[in-house]
Amino acid sequence: MSTLSPTSLAAQAVSQLNSAQEYFNRSTRNLTESHSALTPAAGMMSAAQQVAHAAQTVDWFMEGAFRPEGFDLDFEGHATEVAAVTSLGAARAWLDRAFASARDLIATKSDAELMAPIADGPIMGGAPRMAVFGGITDHTAHHRGALTVYARLAGAVPPMPYADA
């Protein structure tokens, strides 16, 4: 990644991505591979699938923000891809790749490119591309919160997401 001016929008976006990933990883680190299939109830996503879904959505936000046709609305296809994930380790690796890819892409963008509008459509149509970083932060927070419930159901106390205690 190139050196970014600390005042650039790209640097701000990278900072948001770093925080979202750090908080997600910290608050879910007590879930191990043995928790991969853990679900609170039948028919819900497993712990591995929750992490995979978070990873997939980072990729989805980045792709949707920058491709001319906007966001891919094949939610059934997305769900099928996530349903195939059975390993928490594999899901975490996907999440690491998704965040790394997002940071790499953003490092190549100018402020003007990040403020350009997202393609028209039902998902953030016309909003500046920078808006996806708030979406990524909110979405990963939602799923890390769900995963803390999973951890508690397994008898584990989730770590504080914002700092090592």
Secondary structure in CASP SS format (residue, H / E / C, confidence):
PFRMAT SS
TARGET T0000
AUTHOR 0000-0000-0000
METHOD secondary structure of the structure
MODEL  1
M C 1.00
S C 1.00
T C 1.00
L C 1.00
S C 1.00
P C 1.00
T C 1.00
S C 1.00
L H 1.00
A H 1.00
A H 1.00
Q H 1.00
A H 1.00
V H 1.00
S H 1.00
Q H 1.00
L H 1.00
N H 1.00
S H 1.00
A H 1.00
Q H 1.00
E H 1.00
Y H 1.00
F H 1.00
N H 1.00
R H 1.00
S H 1.00
T H 1.00
R C 1.00
N C 1.00
L C 1.00
T C 1.00
E H 1.00
S H 1.00
H H 1.00
S C 1.00
A C 1.00
L C 1.00
T C 1.00
P C 1.00
A C 1.00
A C 1.00
G C 1.00
M C 1.00
M C 1.00
S C 1.00
A H 1.00
A H 1.00
Q H 1.00
Q H 1.00
V H 1.00
A H 1.00
H H 1.00
A H 1.00
A H 1.00
Q H 1.00
T H 1.00
V H 1.00
D H 1.00
W H 1.00
F H 1.00
M H 1.00
E H 1.00
G H 1.00
A H 1.00
F H 1.00
R C 1.00
P C 1.00
E C 1.00
G C 1.00
F C 1.00
D C 1.00
L C 1.00
D C 1.00
F H 1.00
E H 1.00
G H 1.00
H H 1.00
A H 1.00
T H 1.00
E H 1.00
V H 1.00
A H 1.00
A C 1.00
V C 1.00
T C 1.00
S C 1.00
L H 1.00
G H 1.00
A H 1.00
A H 1.00
R H 1.00
A H 1.00
W H 1.00
L H 1.00
D H 1.00
R H 1.00
A H 1.00
F H 1.00
A H 1.00
S H 1.00
A H 1.00
R H 1.00
D H 1.00
L H 1.00
I H 1.00
A C 1.00
T C 1.00
K C 1.00
S C 1.00
D H 1.00
A H 1.00
E H 1.00
L H 1.00
M H 1.00
A C 1.00
P E 1.00
I C 1.00
A C 1.00
D C 1.00
G C 1.00
P C 1.00
I C 1.00
M C 1.00
G C 1.00
G C 1.00
A C 1.00
P E 1.00
R C 1.00
M C 1.00
A H 1.00
V H 1.00
F H 1.00
G H 1.00
G H 1.00
I H 1.00
T H 1.00
D H 1.00
H H 1.00
T H 1.00
A H 1.00
H H 1.00
H H 1.00
R H 1.00
G H 1.00
A H 1.00
L H 1.00
T H 1.00
V H 1.00
Y H 1.00
A H 1.00
R H 1.00
L H 1.00
A C 1.00
G C 1.00
A C 1.00
V C 1.00
P C 1.00
P C 1.00
M C 1.00
P C 1.00
Y C 1.00
A C 1.00
D C 1.00
A C 1.00
END
